[in-house]
Amino acid sequence: MLDLEAIELIKQLKARYFRYLDTIDYDGLRSVFSDDVQAHFSGGDYDFTCNGWGELETFYRRAITPEKFGTHNGHHPEITVDGETATGIWYLSDTFYYFKRKLVIRGTSLYTDSYRKQNGEWLICGTGYKRIYEEWEPMRDDVTVAIRPGVVAEPNS
């Protein structure tokens, strides 16, 4: 029998992950992971692993800033629950803006996650993705960015 309540709670957990990532909310990110989280990310010019929240936090603080950020959309979750553990596959579509290098990177990936229930709450204890498609495009000089996550916009500026 499907554990629909657990599946829904895990969907909400992953939704918070994407929201915290895109709003550069490091404290929020911390709240969705177990201390011993394992992560592996593989893309166009990178392939690396993070062991534990400390390494993963360092990665996020370097990778996601007001000068390097993105929009991440997770779709089509395939979640399997087994008691107080679960696994999930998510389809990711994302766009990443890298102002220093004047790049826009668009792509798709398959996330594979593992979850466990800890103190009554679901947490991500394993995560990672493998890129399916990645496109790098020079950022146009005539584009004006009015608001960026992590940057407070001044009125009338």
PyMOL commands that set and color helices and strands:
alter all, ss='L'
color gray80, all
select helices_A, chain A and resi 4-22+26-32+52-63
alter helices_A, ss='H'
color red, helices_A
select strands_A, chain A and resi 33-43+46-51+68-82+85-98+103-118+121-138
alter strands_A, ss='S'
color yellow, strands_A
deselect
rebuild
show_as cartoon
